[in-house]
């Protein structure tokens, strides 16, 4: 998966979290924001390790 696809995935999960929050599905929105945060942290960690190498 290239960087653009990973960034698009994080953006779409964040957007779905916002939509779920607005529609009142608070548990689903919390899960979506959590997935986006964890995935973004993993992606950022991988990018930093690649730059250092």
N, C-alpha and C positions, 0 to 999 in steps of 0.2 A: 504494500500500500504506500503510495507516494505521499509527500507532505500535503499536497492540495486536498487529496481525499481524506486525510486525517483531519485537517482543519475544517473541511466541510462536515465531517461527522460530528465534531465537537460543536460546531455552530448549529447544526440541525437538532442535536440533542438539547442544547441550551434553548433554542426556540420552542421545542416541544415542551420543555419545562415551564416556560413562560405561558404558553397556551394552556397547559394543564392547571397552572396556578390561577389564571384568570377565570377558568371555567369551574373552579372550586374543587378540583381534585388535588388536594394538598399532599397526600401521600405519594401520588404519582409524580407530582412536580418535584418533591424532595428527592425522590429516586433519580429523576432525570438530571437535576442539578448536581447530585452526588456523582453520577456517572461522568458527567462533563468535567467536573473538577478533578476526579481521579485520572481520567484519560488524559486531560490536559497536563497534569503533573507528570505522568509517565512519559508523555510525548516531549515535554520540556526537558526532562532528565535525559532522555535519549539524545536529544539535540545537543545538549551540553557535553555529553560524553563523546559525541562524534566530533565536535569542534576541538576538544582537548586532544584527541588522538592524532 
